[in-house]
Amino acid sequence: MIRNLHFADELSLISENMRRLKAREAFLRRGFLGDTLSRVGQDTVVEVAIIKNRKFLRDKLPTAILQDTTYWSDDRCQHLRVRPR
């Protein structure tokens, strides 16, 4: 029998499923990147691509710029945390 879930309980279940799936994804990624898993499936082929991108080295900036508040902005975001009752 399937019972109706409260929205908070449903969010908790979804979060737990996402954690489980992310752990499985991480395992598979390690296997593909380490070449220990076959990359060819029945319907799908996994390709490993090397992508280059630039990285901004913040610690190389002069202290005067780092401390000048005209170069910075403060943002706020809301975050949900699910915990056992």
Residue pairs with C-beta under 8 A, 6 or more apart in sequence:
5 13
8 82
11 80
11 82
12 82
15 82
28 37
30 36
31 37
32 39
32 46
32 48
33 48
39 45
39 46
39 47
39 48
40 46
58 66
65 71
